[in-house]
Structure formats: C-alpha cells, structure tokens
C-alpha cells in the first residue's frame, strides 16, 4: 500500500487518478464503509457533541473528500480541532499510515 506521502507526491505530479483509486479501494473496506458519525460515537461515546457531526458520510467517503482537498471541518460539519484530530486518527487507521502523514497532507493542501 502507498503512503499518504506517496499519494501526495503523485497528486502533485498530476496523477490524481491514482490518488482517487487508492482512496476508493480503502473506502470499500469494512472500516471505510462505516458511517463516520456512528463510528465516532462508538469510539468517543462520552463526547456529547457527537450529535453535531455530519450524519451523511462514511469514513471512506470522508477520506476521499479529504484527499481531494475538502477541508476536514467541512466534512465533519463541526469546527473544533479536537474533532479534527480524532478524524485524522481515523483516517490514519483507515489508510494504515501515521497521524503525521495525514496532518502533513492537510498542511500541504491548506
């Protein structure tokens, strides 16, 4: 599996189709098919603000949007850095990369 850094480098070299194909594969896994809001609540069940999260996206769909440059706060529907950090941890688990890889991708595309 490619790292986020490799996917980012390919995207910078106009190979966006490769980037999308990698994300699409991940979105079809059991983890990628999980509803983002429900999965968040499974992990962080004591967080009362989970009800504000976007109910209409799977983790895989959120990851594809993120890789395509959508702001993570817009994906979640919540504008809180704690939620973003937790989303990035989920993306890292989904993609099999580090949190830092996810964060670096965000910074490179901000």
C-alpha positions in Angstrom: 0.0 0.0 0.0 1.2 3.5 -0.8 1.8 6.0 1.9 -0.1 9.3 2.1 3.2 11.0 1.2 3.5 8.9 -2.0 -0.1 9.7 -2.9 0.5 13.4 -2.3 3.6 13.4 -4.5 1.7 11.6 -7.2 -1.1 14.2 -6.9 1.4 17.0 -7.2 2.7 15.3 -10.4 -0.9 15.3 -11.9 -1.6 11.7 -11.2 -4.9 12.4 -9.3 -6.5 9.3 -10.7 -4.0 7.1 -8.8 -4.8 9.1 -5.7 -8.5 8.6 -6.2 -8.2 4.9 -6.9 -6.2 4.3 -3.7 -8.9 6.1 -1.7 -11.7 4.2 -3.4 -10.1 0.9 -2.5 -9.9 2.0 1.1 -13.5 3.2 1.1 -14.7 -0.3 0.2 -13.1 -1.9 3.3 -15.3 -2.6 6.3 -13.7 0.4 8.1 -14.2 2.6 5.1 -17.9 1.7 4.9 -18.6 2.7 8.5 -20.8 5.8 8.9 -18.5 8.5 10.2 -20.9 9.9 12.8 -21.8 6.5 14.2 -18.1 5.3 14.2 -17.1 8.4 16.0 -19.7 7.7 18.7 -18.6 4.1 19.0 -15.1 5.3 19.9 -15.8 8.5 21.8 -19.1 7.6 23.4 -18.8 10.1 26.3 -18.5 13.1 23.9 -21.9 14.8 24.0 -21.2 16.8 20.9 -21.1 13.8 18.5 -24.7 14.5 17.6 -23.5 17.6 15.7 -21.4 15.6 13.3 -22.3 15.1 9.6 -24.6 12.0 9.5 -24.4 11.6 5.7 -20.9 10.4 5.1 -18.9 7.2 5.5 -15.4 7.2 6.8 -14.2 6.2 3.3 -16.2 9.0 1.6 -14.8 11.5 4.1 -11.3 10.3 3.3 -11.8 10.7 -0.4 -13.1 14.2 0.1 -10.2 15.0 2.3 -7.7 13.7 -0.2 -9.4 15.8 -2.9 -8.8 19.0 -0.8 -12.1 19.3 1.1 -11.5 21.0 4.5 -11.8 18.4 7.3 -14.0 20.8 9.2 -16.5 21.0 6.3 -16.5 17.2 6.0 -17.4 16.8 9.7 -19.8 19.7 10.0 -18.1 20.6 13.2 -15.4 23.3 13.6 -13.4 22.0 16.5 -9.8 20.9 16.5 -10.4 18.0 18.9 -12.8 16.5 16.3 -10.3 17.1 13.5 -7.6 15.4 15.4 -9.8 12.4 16.1 -10.9 12.3 12.4 -7.2 12.3 11.4 -6.6 9.4 13.7 -9.5 7.5 12.0 -8.0 8.4 8.5 -4.6 7.1 9.7 -6.1 3.9 10.8 -8.1 3.5 7.6 -5.1 4.2 5.4 -2.5 2.4 7.5 -0.3 5.5 7.8 0.7 7.8 10.7 -1.3 10.7 12.0 1.6 12.9 10.9 1.2 11.7 7.3 -2.5 12.8 7.4 -1.6 16.1 9.1 1.1 16.8 6.6 -1.2 16.2 3.7 -3.7 18.7 5.2 -1.0 21.3 5.7 0.3 20.8 2.1 -3.2 21.4 0.7 -4.3 24.1 3.1 
